[in-house]
Each structure stands twice: as structure tokens, then as C-alpha cells.
Amino acid sequence: MGQAATIQAVVLYAAAALAEIAGCFAFWSWLRLGQPVWWTVPGVASLCAFAWLLTRVDAEFAGRAYAAYGGVYIAASLLWLWAVEGVRPDRWDAAGSLLCLAGAAVILAGPRGG
């Protein structure tokens, strides 16, 4: 994967993660925080945007695109924890997130042989 494609994948993964987390948080807010059921409407729209964004990643196989996305999702979830929920991730969260991002990088940038 070239540098431009890698940058595009990272941007798409970040946008997909934001959309997925926001969509899931809308349902969390309804079911766990007592928000009105209409919170699920933008939640569903956000989850649809997540699915669409993930298909825009230039990957030969869906499974590989999803696997690499997992690392980005974990890091984004911890940023959400801090920015939206007001809980600062601890050193174990940071270490785990970096480990997952390293795994995502290996999946994205690893040489492919046939």
C-alpha cells in the first residue's frame, strides 16, 4: 500500500470509528442513560455512515480491512472515553491501544506474497 493510500485509509478509518462510536453511543444513551428513543435515529444514520466509510478503504479483502480497522477503533474509543465521557485513559489503556495500532499497521502495510 502506497503512502497516499495509507493516509487515505487512516482518514477513512478515523471517520468510520467516529461514526460507529457515535452511533453506538446513541443507543447506549437511550438504553443506559435514559435518553429518549429518538436518539436512535441519528444513531442508525451514524452506523450506516460507518458501514459506508469502511467500504471506501482500498483493501483487496474485506476481512483485512476490518481487522486493521479494529486497532483504530480501539484507539478512537479511548479518545471518546476521554473527550466525551470525561474519563482519562490510564497507562494500561494507552499501552493496549498502541499495541493494537501497531497490529493494524502490520496488517495494512505488511508485504503480501502469493
C-alpha positions, 0 to 999 in steps of 0.5 A: 500500500502506497503512502497516499493510500495509507493516509487515505485509509487512516482518514477513512478509518478515523471517520468510520470509528467516529461514526460507529462510536457515535452511533453506538453511543446513541443507543447506549444513551437511550438504553443506559442513560435514559435518553429518549428513543429518538436518539436512535435515529441519528444513531442508525444514520451514524452506523450506516455512515460507518458501514459506508466509510469502511467500504471506501478503504482500498483493501483487496479483502474485506476481512483485512480491512476490518481487522486493521480497522479494529486497532483504530477503533480501539484507539478512537474509543479511548479518545471518546472515553476521554473527550466525551465521557470525561474519563482519562485513559490510564497507562494500561489503556494507552499501552493496549491501544498502541499495541493494537495500532501497531497490529493494524499497521502490520496488517495494512502495510505488511508485504503480501506474497502469493 
